Amino acid sequence: MMFENLRMKDVDGINLIVAVGSVDGILTSAAVLRAFGLKDAEIIFCQAFTVDRIPVEQWEPGRKVLFVDLAVNNRDEAMTSAFVARIVDAGHEIVGICDEHDAEAWSRVFETNGLKIEDMAIQPISQKTCNIKSSGALLLSYLGKEADSRTKELCEAADAGDRMDFSTHFGGLVNMAIKSKIVDDSRRVYLAKHFASQRRPDEKILGWIAEYEAILKTHEEIISSAEKIDPEIIRVNTISKVIDMTTLMMELYKKAPIVIVDGESYSPSAKAKVRQISVGLKPGYPMDILATLQAAGINASGFAQKANLPPEEEEKAIAVIKAAIKKTE
C-alpha cells in the first residue's frame, strides 16, 4: 500500500493532537511534532473509552485536530461519534487520523457526522488487512524519505512499542518514565515534547525513571519472598508497596501459572484502599478462574483470567483451586 498524498498545507496547521497514552501514541506524537515543526501544538492524551471526558467546550477556537493511535471505541461506537460531533459543532476541524486499528469503524463515525475519511491529510488503516501495524509505522509510511533520521527513529520506536518491545532507545526511556505514575498524562505531554527535539532525557525524566527502578527493586523483593502453596500456585504480599502490577505478574508467572496476590484496591464506598485477594492465571492456562470460584459459592468478581475476592474467602478459594487442578491432571 502506498501513501503519496500527504497534504502538508493541512498538517502544518495542526495545533492540537488527541492521542492515546501508550508508548506508540507518545512517540508518534513526538514524531508528528518534529516532522511538521509543531512547537506550539497542544497534546491531550486519552483512551478510546475516555473521549467522552475530553472538555471540547473548553478548547480555544479554531483547533486543527490530529488523532494519533486513537481507535473508535469498539464497545460503544456512539461515544466516539458523539466526540467527533462535539468537535465539529464547536467549529474545530479534524485534519487527520493516524490510527491503525479499524478504518471501517472510522468511516462509519465520519459518515454519521457528515465527514469523509478521504478528506483527511492522514487516513486510518486496518492492520488486519495491511502490513502497517502501528500509528508510528503509519506516520512513517506517509513521510517516507522526507523523515529525518530522528523522526524515523521515533516512528520505529513507536512501532516496536506497540508490540510491547521497549528495547529501543526512545521506547525504553518512555516506558520507564511513565510506569511509576501511569495516570499522570502531564508526563506523557512532557515526554512527547521533549523527545520531539531532544534525544537524551533531562533530569526530570531521569527522576521518573529512577522512581520506576525503585519499583523494580520492590518487585525483586516480592518475588524472592513468594510462598509456594502448591506446585502450580504461589502467593505474594503487595500490601503498602508501590508496584507495576502488569510487569510484576509477568515475572511471577515464570514461577507458577497461578498467582495469588494479597494486596489492596480502592473502594469507592469506603473512599480508601481496602485489602483484597486477587487470583491471576498465566495466559493460556486451562481454567476459568472466575467461573470456578463462583460455582463454589465464593463471592468473586473479575473475568476468566483474573478474579478478586475478599480476604475471608481466600482459604476456601485455595481449596477450590487445588481441587480444580486435580480434575485437569
C-alpha positions, 0 to 999 in steps of 0.5 A: 500500500502506498501513501503519496498524498500527504497534504502538508498545507493541512498538517502544518496547521495542526495545533492540537493532537488527541492521542492515546497514552501508550508508548506508540501514541507518545512517540508518534506524537513526538514524531508528528511534532518534529516532522511538521515543526509543531512547537506550539501544538497542544497534546491531550492524551486519552483512551478510546473509552475516555473521549467522552471526558475530553472538555471540547467546550473548553478548547480555544477556537479554531483547533486543527485536530490530529488523532494519533493511535486513537481507535473508535471505541469498539464497545460503544461506537456512539461515544466516539461519534458523539466526540467527533460531533462535539468537535465539529459543532464547536467549529474545530476541524479534524485534519487527520487520523493516524490510527491503525486499528479499524478504518471501517469503524472510522468511516462509519463515525465520519459518515454519521457526522457528515465527514469523509475519511478521504478528506483527511491529510492522514487516513486510518488503516486496518492492520488486519488487512495491511502490513502497517501495524502501528500509528508510528509505522503509519506516520512513517509510511506517509513521510517516507524519505522526507523523515529525518533520521530522528523522526524515523527513529521515533516512528520505529520506536513507536512501532516496536512499542506497540508490540510491547518491545521497549528495547529501543532507545526512545521506547525504553526511556518512555516506558520507564518514565511513565510506569511509576505514575501511569495516570499522570498524562502531564508526563506523557505531554512532557515526554512527547515534547521533549523527545520531539527535539531532544534525544537524551532525557533531562533530569526530570525524566531521569527522576521518573525513571529512577522512581520506576527502578525503585519499583523494580527493586520492590518487585525483586523483593516480592518475588524472592519472598513468594510462598509456594502453596502448591506446585502450580500456585504461589502467593505474594504480599503487595500490601503498602508497596508501590508496584507495576502490577502488569510487569510484576505478574509477568515475572511471577508467572515464570514461577507458577501459572497461578498467582495469588496476590494479597494486596489492596484496591480502592473502594469507592464506598469506603473512599480508601484502599481496602485489602483484597485477594486477587487470583491471576492465571498465566495466559493460556492456562486451562481454567476459568478462574472466575467461573470456578470460584463462583460455582463454589459459592465464593463471592468473586468478581473479575473475568476468566483470567483474573478474579478478586475476592475478599480476604475471608474467602481466600482459604476456601478459594485455595481449596477450590483451586487445588481441587480444580487442578486435580480434575485437569491432571 
